[in-house]
Amino acid sequence: MRSSKLIIRGAISLTVFLGGCMTVQPTAFPVGNKHLAAKPAGTPIQLFKDTKPTRPFEVVAKLNVHIEKTFFMPSAFDEALPKLEELARQQGADALIDVGEKKSRLNETFIYNVTATAVVFTGSP
């Protein structure tokens, strides 16, 4: 009985150790005086990672998602994208442009920072 409790405690400790800690800090910085209504959850946000939209647009916010993970677990863009899209919806944006990524590491902590510009389309394509 006593040894099974030790095994369970050991398994829980190992799971916590291997799972590590993760911190996600999404931030939006509105640009200009125009405040748009938030878009409903699930509204598609277009991503222009390496290009610009062909239709006219106006910048509504600068977005930042900062992720830190411990125990040698690196982050990827796919983890930050849902948070960027959520921030863009909150700002009433239609798309993300000027996406930038920075990765660094401090001991066992991986740091991943993604920036993007949220825009609203002002004209037809």
C-alpha positions in Angstrom: 0.0 0.0 0.0 2.8 2.4 1.0 4.8 1.7 -2.2 1.8 2.3 -4.4 1.4 5.8 -2.8 5.0 6.5 -3.5 4.7 5.4 -7.1 1.6 7.6 -7.6 3.4 10.6 -6.0 6.4 10.0 -8.2 4.3 9.8 -11.3 2.5 13.1 -10.5 5.9 14.8 -9.7 7.3 13.6 -13.0 4.3 14.7 -15.0 4.5 18.2 -13.4 8.2 18.4 -14.1 7.9 17.3 -17.7 4.8 19.4 -18.3 6.6 22.5 -17.2 5.2 26.0 -17.0 3.9 28.2 -19.7 3.0 31.9 -19.7 1.1 33.6 -22.5 0.8 37.4 -22.4 -1.4 38.9 -25.3 -1.5 42.7 -25.6 -3.2 45.1 -28.0 -2.2 48.7 -28.4 -4.9 50.7 -30.3 -3.8 53.1 -33.0 -5.6 56.4 -33.6 -8.9 57.7 -32.2 -11.2 55.3 -34.0 -12.7 52.5 -31.8 -14.4 49.8 -33.7 -16.8 47.3 -32.2 -15.4 43.9 -31.5 -16.1 41.1 -34.0 -17.9 38.0 -32.8 -15.8 35.0 -31.7 -14.9 32.8 -34.6 -15.0 35.6 -37.2 -12.2 34.8 -39.7 -9.2 37.1 -39.6 -7.1 37.1 -42.7 -3.4 36.6 -42.3 -0.9 38.4 -44.5 2.3 37.1 -43.0 4.8 38.0 -45.8 2.7 40.2 -48.0 0.3 43.2 -47.8 -3.4 43.2 -48.8 -4.2 44.4 -52.3 -7.3 46.3 -51.0 -7.1 49.6 -49.1 -6.8 49.3 -45.3 -6.4 51.3 -42.1 -4.3 50.3 -39.1 -6.3 49.9 -35.9 -3.9 48.3 -33.5 -0.4 46.9 -32.9 -0.6 43.4 -31.3 1.9 41.4 -29.3 1.8 37.8 -28.0 4.6 36.9 -25.6 5.0 33.2 -24.7 7.4 31.7 -22.2 7.9 28.0 -21.6 10.2 26.1 -19.3 11.8 22.7 -19.4 13.1 23.0 -23.0 9.7 23.2 -24.7 10.0 25.7 -27.7 7.0 27.6 -29.0 5.8 28.0 -32.6 3.7 30.4 -34.6 0.7 28.1 -34.5 0.5 28.6 -30.7 0.5 32.4 -31.0 -1.9 32.7 -34.0 -5.1 32.0 -32.1 -4.2 34.7 -29.5 -3.4 37.2 -32.3 -6.7 36.5 -34.0 -8.5 36.9 -30.7 -6.8 40.3 -30.1 -7.6 41.4 -33.7 -11.3 40.5 -33.2 -11.4 42.5 -30.0 -10.1 45.5 -32.0 -12.6 45.1 -34.8 -9.9 44.2 -37.3 -10.3 42.3 -40.6 -6.7 41.1 -41.0 -3.2 40.9 -39.7 -0.1 42.3 -41.5 3.5 42.9 -40.7 4.0 39.8 -38.6 7.3 39.5 -36.8 8.7 36.7 -34.7 11.6 36.7 -32.2 12.9 33.7 -30.3 15.3 33.6 -27.5 16.3 31.4 -24.6 17.3 31.9 -21.0 18.6 28.7 -19.4 15.7 26.2 -19.7 13.1 28.9 -20.6 12.2 29.4 -24.2 10.9 32.9 -25.0 8.8 33.5 -28.1 7.4 36.9 -29.1 5.2 37.6 -32.0 4.1 41.1 -33.2 1.5 42.0 -35.8 -0.5 45.0 -37.1 -4.3 44.7 -37.0 -6.0 46.4 -39.9 -9.5 47.0 -41.1 -10.4 47.1 -44.8 -11.6 50.5 -46.0 -12.5 49.7 -49.6 -13.4 46.9 -52.0 -10.8 44.5 -53.4 
